[in-house]
Amino acid sequence: MLANQSIKAHWESLSGWKIGPPVQTAARKANQTLIDLIAQFAERKNATPAQIALAWVLAQKPWIVPIPGTTKLHRLTENNGAANIEFTAAELQELTAASEQVKVRGTRYTEAMEQSTGL
């Protein structure tokens, strides 16, 4: 389980991506409410924030399946752990309500990289 300090360090490590823009401070601050809620659920469920996010997607509809990308076996194992997480109706409501309250900010790619995807 990740402590809040570890989550913060992980989030900040995203700015070290070799491709893509750094996580902008303003975007991180704007998204922090949702990040904190996911971290709280991770602690309650003895899971990682990534597992909580994937489990929430899995819980939406039986035909919706997240496809996380990774090149690391330990991350694949971590991601697969999301299938074992179950939420109560109240927990799903809490996560959904929180996600609807936060307008997620920031971009994953620079404009040039986004254009190169062809999407």
C-alpha positions in Angstrom: 0.0 0.0 0.0 1.3 3.5 -0.8 1.4 6.1 1.9 0.3 9.7 0.9 4.0 10.7 0.6 4.6 7.8 -1.8 1.6 8.7 -3.9 2.9 12.3 -4.1 6.3 11.1 -5.1 4.8 8.8 -7.7 2.6 11.6 -9.1 5.6 13.9 -9.2 7.7 11.2 -10.9 5.3 11.4 -13.9 6.9 14.7 -14.7 10.0 12.8 -15.5 8.5 10.9 -18.5 10.9 10.7 -21.3 8.0 11.5 -23.7 5.2 13.9 -23.1 5.0 17.2 -21.2 5.7 17.5 -17.5 2.7 17.3 -15.2 1.9 21.0 -14.8 1.7 22.3 -11.2 -1.6 24.0 -11.9 -3.1 20.8 -13.4 -1.8 18.7 -10.5 -3.3 21.1 -7.9 -6.6 21.1 -9.8 -6.7 17.3 -9.9 -5.5 16.8 -6.3 -9.0 16.4 -4.8 -9.7 13.3 -7.0 -6.2 12.0 -6.5 -6.6 12.2 -2.7 -10.0 10.4 -2.8 -8.5 7.6 -4.9 -5.6 7.4 -2.4 -8.0 7.1 0.5 -9.9 4.3 -1.2 -6.5 2.6 -1.9 -5.7 2.7 1.8 -9.1 1.4 2.8 -9.0 -1.4 0.2 -5.3 -2.2 0.8 -4.7 -1.6 -2.9 -2.8 0.9 -5.0 -4.4 4.0 -6.6 -3.9 2.4 -10.0 -5.9 -0.7 -8.9 -8.7 1.5 -7.5 -8.9 3.5 -10.8 -9.0 0.3 -12.8 -11.5 -1.4 -10.5 -13.8 1.6 -10.7 -13.8 1.4 -14.5 -14.5 -2.4 -14.3 -17.4 -1.7 -12.0 -19.2 0.6 -14.5 -20.7 -2.0 -16.9 -19.9 -5.7 -17.4 -18.9 -5.0 -21.1 -16.5 -2.1 -20.2 -12.9 -3.4 -19.8 -10.0 -1.0 -19.2 -6.9 -1.7 -21.3 -3.9 -0.3 -19.3 -0.6 -0.3 -21.1 2.6 -1.3 -19.5 6.0 -2.7 -20.4 6.7 -3.9 -16.9 5.7 -7.3 -15.5 5.2 -6.0 -12.0 2.8 -3.3 -13.2 0.8 -5.9 -15.2 0.6 -8.0 -12.0 -0.5 -4.8 -10.1 -3.1 -3.9 -12.7 -4.5 -7.5 -12.7 -5.1 -7.1 -8.9 -7.9 -4.6 -9.8 -10.1 -7.5 -10.8 -10.2 -8.6 -7.1 -11.4 -5.3 -5.7 -15.1 -4.9 -5.1 -17.0 -1.8 -4.2 -20.2 -1.4 -2.3 -22.9 0.7 -3.9 -22.1 3.6 -1.5 -18.4 3.4 -2.4 -19.2 3.5 -6.2 -21.5 6.4 -5.6 -18.8 8.3 -3.7 -16.1 7.7 -6.3 -18.5 8.6 -9.2 -19.7 11.7 -7.4 -16.2 12.9 -6.8 -15.1 12.2 -10.3 -18.0 14.3 -11.6 -17.0 17.2 -9.4 -13.5 17.5 -10.7 -12.7 18.8 -14.1 -9.5 16.9 -14.8 -6.9 19.3 -16.1 -3.6 18.9 -18.0 -2.6 17.0 -21.1 -0.8 13.8 -21.6 1.1 14.8 -24.8 2.5 18.0 -26.2 0.5 19.4 -29.1 3.0 18.1 -31.6 2.9 14.6 -30.2 -0.9 14.6 -30.1 -1.0 15.5 -33.8 1.4 12.7 -34.6 -1.0 10.1 -33.2 -3.5 10.7 -36.0 -6.4 10.7 -33.5 
